[in-house]
Amino acid sequence: MESSAQVLEIHLISAQGLKRRTKNYAIVWVDPSTKLRTRIDRTGGENPTWNDKFLFKVSPNFLSGETSAVSVAIYAAGIIRDKLIGTVRILISTFLHTSPSSPMTSPAFATFLIRSLSGEFFGTLNVGATVHNAFTGFQALNKASAIGYHELAGDNLAGKHRSANKSKATVRDVPESIPSDSPAHQSETSDSLMDQSITDVSLKQKVRKKKKKFWINLRQLHAICLSPQI
């Protein structure tokens, strides 16, 4: 990391009044070539909570520039295509009070209005920010200009779903995990009773055949004994 570089931490906390009861997420960037995304809030609806933090490698001139800004875009996650809801442009000069001689800051928190695509303002975005000295240890930024805390933890938010761990249960283990009142268990029980019934019927048929054959042989023997001798 360059000796003069600093680390800008942006904390996207939450939003209110999005007027869309959808699953929402936000994208944040300093440089349009590197955009980072929050997790999708699946339960908050029009009042999503993300509580995600992002680190950006910036120069002291950026931090002290009057027009330097952090951009945020809020999207509604869709089945086919995600829809842009609104944007926020956060001017560093009005949010953080820094100087080239003293870039370090205490955490600051503010609420910003969200601008719709038509230019109207609606809802609010709650943001936190602070500046860290590059030498306090952000090794991940040695090879990247920006990174999210969730990426440092190994999470993948690029839209790819990691395969869930497959069950290691064997066929023998499966019946033990099925409740006794479940349809699968009832079906299995019915099949077992049916198999047992079939087995019982087969045994009864064999016994009957043997009994029938025994009486036939006994009658034949009795007839021979009663027949007149020549």
C-alpha positions as CSV (number, residue, x, y, z in Angstrom):
1,M,0.0,0.0,0.0
2,E,1.3,3.5,-0.8
3,S,2.8,5.3,2.1
4,S,0.5,8.3,1.6
5,A,-2.7,6.3,1.2
6,Q,-5.4,6.3,3.8
7,V,-8.3,3.9,4.5
8,L,-11.8,5.2,4.3
9,E,-14.4,3.0,6.1
10,I,-18.0,3.4,5.0
11,H,-20.7,1.8,7.1
12,L,-24.0,1.3,5.3
13,I,-26.4,0.8,8.2
14,S,-30.0,1.0,7.0
15,A,-32.6,2.8,5.0
16,Q,-36.2,3.9,5.7
17,G,-39.1,4.7,3.5
18,L,-38.1,3.0,0.2
19,K,-41.8,2.7,-0.7
20,R,-41.1,-0.8,-2.0
21,R,-41.8,-3.9,0.1
22,T,-39.1,-5.8,-1.7
23,K,-35.7,-7.5,-0.9
24,N,-33.2,-4.6,-1.1
25,Y,-29.5,-4.2,-1.2
26,A,-27.1,-1.3,-1.8
27,I,-24.0,-0.7,-3.9
28,V,-21.2,1.7,-2.8
29,W,-18.2,3.0,-4.5
30,V,-15.5,5.7,-4.6
31,D,-14.2,4.7,-8.0
32,P,-16.9,3.5,-10.5
33,S,-14.5,0.7,-11.6
34,T,-14.7,-0.9,-8.2
35,K,-18.2,-1.2,-6.7
36,L,-19.0,-3.2,-3.6
37,R,-22.4,-4.6,-2.5
38,T,-24.2,-5.2,0.7
39,R,-26.0,-8.3,1.6
40,I,-29.7,-8.5,0.6
41,D,-32.1,-7.6,3.3
42,R,-34.9,-10.2,2.8
43,T,-37.2,-9.2,5.7
44,G,-37.0,-5.5,6.2
45,G,-39.1,-4.5,3.1
46,E,-39.2,-0.8,2.7
47,N,-37.0,-0.4,5.8
48,P,-34.0,-2.6,5.1
49,T,-31.0,-3.1,7.5
50,W,-27.6,-4.1,6.1
51,N,-25.1,-3.1,8.7
52,D,-22.2,-3.8,6.3
53,K,-18.8,-2.0,6.3
54,F,-16.5,-1.3,3.4
55,L,-12.9,-0.2,3.1
56,F,-11.6,2.1,0.4
57,K,-8.0,3.0,-0.3
58,V,-7.9,6.7,-0.9
59,S,-5.4,9.5,-1.1
60,P,-5.1,12.5,1.4
61,N,-6.1,14.8,-1.5
62,F,-9.3,12.8,-2.0
63,L,-10.2,13.2,1.7
64,S,-9.6,16.9,1.7
65,G,-11.2,17.6,-1.7
66,E,-14.4,19.7,-1.7
67,T,-16.0,17.6,-4.4
68,S,-14.8,14.2,-3.3
69,A,-17.8,11.9,-2.7
70,V,-18.9,8.4,-2.0
71,S,-21.8,7.1,-4.2
72,V,-24.5,4.7,-3.1
73,A,-27.1,3.1,-5.2
74,I,-30.1,1.1,-3.7
75,Y,-31.6,-1.8,-5.7
76,A,-34.6,-4.0,-5.3
77,A,-33.7,-7.6,-6.0
78,G,-35.8,-9.1,-8.8
79,I,-36.2,-12.6,-10.3
80,I,-35.0,-11.6,-13.7
81,R,-33.6,-8.1,-13.3
82,D,-32.8,-6.0,-10.2
83,K,-34.4,-2.5,-10.3
84,L,-32.6,0.7,-9.2
85,I,-34.7,2.5,-6.5
86,G,-32.6,5.5,-5.8
87,T,-29.1,7.0,-5.2
88,V,-27.2,9.0,-2.6
89,R,-24.1,11.1,-3.2
90,I,-22.1,11.7,0.1
91,L,-19.7,14.6,0.0
92,I,-16.7,13.8,2.1
93,S,-16.2,17.5,3.0
94,T,-19.6,17.8,4.6
95,F,-19.4,14.4,6.3
96,L,-15.9,14.1,7.6
97,H,-13.6,16.9,8.7
98,T,-10.1,15.9,7.7
99,S,-6.9,17.6,6.6
100,P,-3.7,16.3,5.0
101,S,-1.9,16.9,8.3
102,S,-4.4,15.0,10.4
103,P,-6.3,12.5,8.3
104,M,-7.4,10.4,11.2
105,T,-11.0,10.9,12.3
106,S,-13.5,9.7,14.9
107,P,-16.5,7.7,13.6
108,A,-19.2,10.0,12.1
109,F,-22.8,9.1,11.5
110,A,-25.4,11.0,9.4
111,T,-28.7,10.5,7.5
112,F,-29.0,11.4,3.8
113,L,-32.0,11.8,1.6
114,I,-32.4,9.3,-1.3
115,R,-32.9,10.6,-4.7
116,S,-35.2,8.7,-7.1
117,L,-34.6,8.3,-10.8
118,S,-37.0,11.2,-11.5
119,G,-34.9,13.5,-9.3
120,E,-37.3,13.6,-6.4
121,F,-36.2,12.9,-2.8
122,F,-37.8,10.1,-0.7
123,G,-36.7,8.0,2.2
124,T,-33.4,8.2,4.1
125,L,-30.1,6.3,4.2
126,N,-28.2,5.9,7.5
127,V,-24.4,5.9,7.0
128,G,-21.3,5.9,9.2
129,A,-17.8,6.7,8.2
130,T,-14.3,7.0,9.6
131,V,-10.7,7.3,8.3
132,H,-7.9,4.9,9.4
133,N,-4.2,5.3,9.1
134,A,-2.9,2.9,6.4
135,F,-0.3,1.6,8.8
136,T,-2.8,0.2,11.3
137,G,-3.0,-3.0,9.3
138,F,-5.3,-3.5,6.3
139,Q,-3.2,-6.0,4.4
140,A,-6.1,-6.9,2.1
141,L,-5.9,-3.4,0.5
142,N,-2.3,-4.1,-0.7
143,K,-3.7,-5.8,-3.8
144,A,-7.2,-4.2,-4.0
145,S,-8.5,-0.6,-4.0
146,A,-11.6,-1.5,-2.1
147,I,-13.0,-4.5,-0.1
148,G,-15.9,-5.3,2.1
149,Y,-15.8,-6.8,5.6
150,H,-17.9,-9.7,4.4
151,E,-15.3,-10.5,1.7
152,L,-12.6,-10.6,4.4
153,A,-14.8,-13.2,6.2
154,G,-15.0,-15.3,3.0
155,D,-18.6,-14.5,2.1
156,N,-19.6,-14.4,-1.6
157,L,-22.1,-11.7,-2.5
158,A,-21.5,-11.7,-6.3
159,G,-24.9,-13.4,-6.9
160,K,-23.4,-16.9,-7.0
161,H,-25.1,-19.4,-4.7
162,R,-22.7,-21.7,-3.0
163,S,-23.9,-25.3,-2.9
164,A,-25.2,-26.3,0.4
165,N,-23.5,-29.1,2.3
166,K,-25.0,-32.4,1.2
167,S,-26.4,-34.7,3.8
168,K,-24.0,-37.5,4.9
169,A,-26.8,-39.7,6.2
170,T,-26.9,-43.2,4.9
171,V,-30.0,-45.0,3.7
172,R,-30.1,-46.7,7.0
173,D,-30.1,-43.4,8.9
174,V,-32.9,-41.8,6.9
175,P,-35.9,-43.6,8.6
176,E,-34.6,-42.6,12.0
177,S,-34.8,-38.9,11.0
178,I,-38.4,-39.1,9.7
179,P,-41.2,-38.3,12.3
180,S,-43.6,-41.1,13.1
181,D,-46.5,-39.0,11.9
182,S,-45.0,-38.0,8.6
183,P,-46.4,-39.3,5.3
184,A,-43.1,-40.9,4.5
185,H,-43.1,-42.8,7.7
186,Q,-46.8,-43.8,7.3
187,S,-46.0,-45.0,3.7
188,E,-43.1,-47.0,4.9
189,T,-45.2,-48.6,7.7
190,S,-48.0,-49.5,5.3
191,D,-45.5,-51.1,2.9
192,S,-44.0,-53.1,5.8
193,L,-47.5,-54.3,6.9
194,M,-48.4,-55.2,3.3
195,D,-45.2,-57.2,2.9
196,Q,-45.9,-59.0,6.2
197,S,-49.5,-59.7,5.0
198,I,-48.2,-61.1,1.7
199,T,-45.8,-63.3,3.6
200,D,-48.5,-64.6,6.0
201,V,-50.9,-65.4,3.1
202,S,-48.1,-67.3,1.3
203,L,-47.4,-69.4,4.4
204,K,-51.1,-70.1,4.9
205,Q,-51.5,-71.2,1.3
206,K,-48.5,-73.6,1.6
207,V,-50.0,-75.0,4.8
208,R,-53.3,-75.6,3.2
209,K,-51.7,-77.3,0.2
210,K,-49.8,-79.6,2.5
211,K,-52.9,-80.4,4.5
212,K,-54.9,-81.1,1.3
213,K,-52.2,-83.4,-0.1
214,F,-52.0,-85.2,3.3
215,W,-55.8,-86.0,3.3
216,I,-55.7,-87.1,-0.3
217,N,-52.9,-89.5,0.4
218,L,-54.6,-90.8,3.5
219,R,-57.9,-91.4,1.6
220,Q,-56.0,-93.3,-1.1
221,L,-54.2,-95.4,1.5
222,H,-57.6,-96.2,3.2
223,A,-59.1,-97.2,-0.1
224,I,-56.3,-99.6,-0.8
225,C,-56.7,-101.2,2.7
226,L,-60.4,-101.8,2.2
227,S,-60.2,-103.2,-1.3
228,P,-60.9,-107.0,-1.5
229,Q,-57.8,-109.2,-1.8
230,I,-57.6,-111.4,-4.9
